[in-house]
Amino acid sequence: MDVFGRCLGLPGGTRTPDPQLRRLVLYPVELRAAGPARLVGAAGFELATYWSQTSCATRLRYAPNERLYEAGPRRRKVGRRGIGISAWTSLRVVKLLRRIARGVLKRSPLRALRRRLFLRSSAAVPAQTVRDAPQRVLVVGVYLASREHSAEHLARAFAHVHAGIDVVQRWVAIGAASTSAELGSVTVLQVASPAPKFVLVNRVLADIDIGGFDYVLVVDDDIHLPRHFLPSFLAYQDAFDFALAQPARAWHSHFDHAIAMRRPWLLARRTRFVECGPLVSFRRDAAALLLPFAHPQQLWGLDFVWPVALERRSLKMGIIDAVAVDHSLRPQAAAYDKSRHDAAMHRFLAGTPHLPMAEAFTVIDRYRSLP
């Protein structure tokens, strides 16, 4: 019985009453048995230990709790698709922060104010390298005329005169061509019915000498760019020596992969994954390797194949966090069947060398300052 007269089903005493022998490994079995308080070493089985002149401790502070004996070895949990639990924890944190950002966004009265809030950056832009000739940049985009799009904004942003940068734009219209002067003048192809994006991009690239451009940008029609996007983005891509790069997505953007969301405390991240949309930049060496697209019918999955080809040639890829884009106009798969393209991606990857998702979503280096 204990001091309250309750029966514990334990022996009447202990084999080690000497307080000098109270080592955990010498505790007899009866001291590890479960009591009403679920503790061992309680009063009635151990000598009382004084902690002041007026009080007596009835439970030893170093006595182990029963749960210590019940706990088994910790195992590494695995989430869906074989991704470690740490990756899914990161995804939950990203989704929580995104929910907060979207809450702030909904309370912002003007779209321009929202974009100014989420796209601004205080990071210093790298100094541009002095060159004998301006950088030549090719921008290829596809816009869906029957849906709301931002292609007119993009055409204006890229057409803005940038010192030391010569921009050539080539756009494809699915449906009626735009009547906007800025966009209509750079729309070189018009198709009546939807077709895979990369098939249309390849049709445009077929008539262009890709080797004559320092960078090739492939752009979707549903993003908004911050001011002075192009010189800032290319300066960061050049500074961090990324052959393949994408801007991070602002926190109120739609996204599929948490790795693409902006980390405002960083300038850039060297990764093993760069999304094939909504904007991806190929440096001259990456463009020679990856363009035109080898599997243009694939809407998804190329971004798991690209790292294999780039790493064979020791080329780096990464995400620019100092420059973000707004991808909140339309959610992913708004214009096509997501389940069908997802199944096609898995069939494609099953027969193509690629990085598994658990390996692709890897950050190799984090840059908080310029090199």
N, C-alpha and C positions, 0 to 999 in steps of 0.2 A: 504494500500500500504506500501511497505518497503521504505527504504531511496533511492532506485533507481527508484521508481515510479512503481514497479511491483505489480500487484494485487495478494494478497495472499488468498483472500476469508476469512479473519479473521476480528473480531470486531476491532473497531477503537482504543481501548485502553485496559488497563488491570485493573482488580479490585483490584490488590495489587501492586500499584506503589511504595509503601514504600520499600526501599532496605533492611530495617531491617526485613522484613517479607518474604524474599526470601527462604523459606524452600520448599524442593521438594514436600512435601505432601500438601502444600498450593498453588502450582502452579495451576492456572485455566486451564480449558480445552483448551482455545485458545492458551495458550503457548505451549501445547503439539502437536499442529497441525503441519502438514508437510509443511516446507517452501522449497524454491529452494535449500538451502544449507543443507536440511535435519537435521537441528538443531533447538532446541527450546531455548528460552531465548536470541535470537539474538537482535541486535540493532533495535530500532523501537518499541520494546515491553518491554524493560527493560531500566532502567537508566544506562547511560554509567558508567563504572567502570575504574578509573584511575589506571594505574600500574607504571607510571613514571610522571615526570613533563611535558614531551613533547608528550606523546602518550596516546591514549584513547582506551581501550579494547572495541571492538564492539560485542564480544560474551563472555558470562560468562563462565569461565573455569569449574565451577561446574555444569553448566546446563546439564541435562541428554540428551543423544543422543536418537533419536527416536527408534533406534534398541533395546534400553533397554526395551521398552514397547512391541516390537513385539516378542522378544524372549520368547519362552515357556519353560516349565520345561525340564531339561535335562533328557534323558532316556538312560538307559544302553542298548547298542547295543548287539546283539547276533549274532555270526557268524554261520557258518555251523555246523551241528551236535550238536547244543546247547552250543558250547564253547563260553565263554565270549570274548568280543572284545579285552580284554587285552591279552588273549592267542594268538589270531591271530596277534596282533601287535608284540608280541614276536616272532611268527613264521616268520613274514616278516623281522624282524631284523636279525634273524638267517639265513634266506635265503640270505639276503644282504651280511652278513659277509662271508657266504659260497661262494658266487659268487666272492668276493674279493680274498678269499683264493684259489679258483680254478684258478683265473686269474694269481695269483703268481705261482701256481703249473704248469700251462701250459708253463710258461716262464722259468721254471727250466730245465736245460738241461738233468739232470740225475735223474732217478727214486729214486736212493739211496739218492741223495741230497734232493729231495722232502720229502722223509720220515723222513730224519734227521731234516728237518726244521719243520715239523708239528707234529712229535711224541716226540720231545725232551721235557724234563721237568726239571726244576730247584728245584722242591720240594724235601725236605728231606724225605728219605724213613724211615718209622717207624722202630724202633729197634725190631728185632724178639724176640718173647718170648722164653726163654730157656725151652726146653722140654726134657723129658727123652728119647723119641724116635722121629725119623724124622716124619714130616707130610707126610701122604700118600695121593696122589692126583691121581685121575682117570680122564683121558682125553678121551672123546668119540667124534669122528668126522666122517663126511660123505663127500666124495668128488666125483665129477662128472668127470669121466676120459675123457669124450669126449669134455670137455670145458677147457679153460685155468683156472688153479686153483693155489692156494698157499699152498696146503696140504703138499708138500715136505718141504717148508720153516717151516711150523708149526711143522711137525714131528721133524725136526732138533732143533727148538727152545725149544720144550718141552723135548727133549732127552738130552739137555745140562745138565751137572751135576750141581745141585744146593745144596749147603750145607744145610743140615737139611730138604731136601724135597726129597721124593721118588716118582717118577712119573711112572705111568703105562698108556700106550696108547693103545687104541683099535679103529681102523679105519675101515670104510665100503667103499668099492669101488662100484660105480654104473658104470658098464661097465668093461673094462679091468683093472686089478689091476696094480698099478704102478710098474715100473721096478727099481725105485730108491731104493737103499739099505735101506735108513732110513725109507722111507714110506712103502715099500713092506714088511719089517720085522714086522711092527705093523698093517698091514691090515689083519683082522681076518675074514672078511665076504665080499663076492663078489656077486652082483646081476646083472643080465643081463639088466633088464628094470628099469626105474625110479619108485620109491616108496616114500611115505611120509617119511620125515626125521625122525620123532619121532617113526614111526613104526620100522625103521631100528635100531634106537638107543635102543628101547625096546628089540629088538632081541639080541643085544649085552649085555644089562644089565641082561638078563634072566640067563646068566651063571656066573654072578659076584655077590659076596656078597658086596652090596653097603655099608652096615654098617661097613665094614672094612676100609673105606676111610674117611679122614677128609674133603676132598672137592671132588666134581664131577664137571668137566667142560665139557659142551656140546658145540662143536665148528663147525662152518661152514668152507668151503674150500676157502673163497675169502677174507681173511683178512691178514694183515701183522702186526707182533708184533714188538715193540721196543726191544732193548737189555735188558736183565735181567727182562723181563716182569713178569714171574711167581712169583719170590720171592717178587717183589715190589707190585704187585697186591694183592697177598694173605696177605701181611703185612698190607696194607690199609684196606682190607676187615675185617681182624681180629681186627685192631685198632678201627674201627668204628662199630664193632659188627653187621655187615650185614650178615644175614642168606642167603640172595639171593643178588647177585651183578653182575654188568656188567661193563666193562671199557667204558668210553665215546668214542665217535667217533671223530676222527680228523676232522678239519674243511674242508678238501677237500674230505671227504667221501660222499658217497651216503647215504641218510637217508629218513625215513618215518616220524619220530617224532622228532620235534625240541628239546624235552627234552633230547634226547640221545646225542646231540652234546656237545662237550667239552666246559667247562667254565674254561679257563686257570688260572683265578684268584682264583679258588677254589681248594681244595683238594678232596672234595667229597660232595655229596648231598644225604640226606635221602629222598626218594621218595615213592610214592605208585605205581610205575610202573617200571618194569625191562623187557626189551625186551627178547623174547625167542630166539634171535639170533642177531648178528653172534657169540657171545660168552657170555655164562651165567654160573655163578659159584654157585653151590649149596653147602652150608655148610652141615655138617653131619645131623643136625636137619632138615634142609629144604629138603635135599635129602630123608630122611625117610618119609617126608610128601608128597612130590611131585613126587618122582620117584619110579618105572617106570611111564611114563606119562599115566594119566588116559584116555586121549582122543587123542591117537596117530595119528588118521586120520587127526586131525586139524593141518594145517600149521600155521594159525594165530588165535589169540584170547586167547590163554592160558595165555598170559601176563596180561590180564584183569581179569582172574580167580584166578591166584596165590595170589594177594594181599588179597583177601577175606579169603583164607585158612591161610595165614601167620598172618594176623592181629587177627584172632580168638585165636591164640596162643601167641600173643604179640611178634612176631618176626619182626625184622626190615629188610628193603631192601633198596638198594640204588645204585647210580652210582658213580664210581671212576673217578674223573676228572684229578687227578694227573698222571694217566696212561691211555693213549689213544691208540686206534688201528686204522690202516689204512683200510678203507672199500671202496676203490676206484676201485678195480679190475673189479667188475661187478655191475650194478645197481640192485635194488630189482626187483624181478619177472622176471629176465632175462631168467630163465630156466623153467618157468611154466606160466599158464594162471592166471594173476592177478585178472581179473574180476570174474572168477569162484571161486577162493579161497576167495575173498572178500565177495561174496554172501554166501559161505559156513560158513564163520566166523560169519556173522550176524544171520544166522539160528542157529548156535551153541550157540551163546550168548543169543539168545531169550529164550532158555530153560535151561540156566545154571546160577547160581548165579555169578555175576561179578560186577566190578566197572564200572560205566559209564565213557566214555572217559573224560568228563569234570572233574570228580573227580579223575580219575587215574593220569592225568598229573598234579599232585600236588607235590610241593617241600615242605617237612615238615621242614627240617633243612638244612642249608648251612654251610659247615665247611671250614674255612680259615686256621685253625691250627689243629694240632693233639690234641686229647683229653688228 
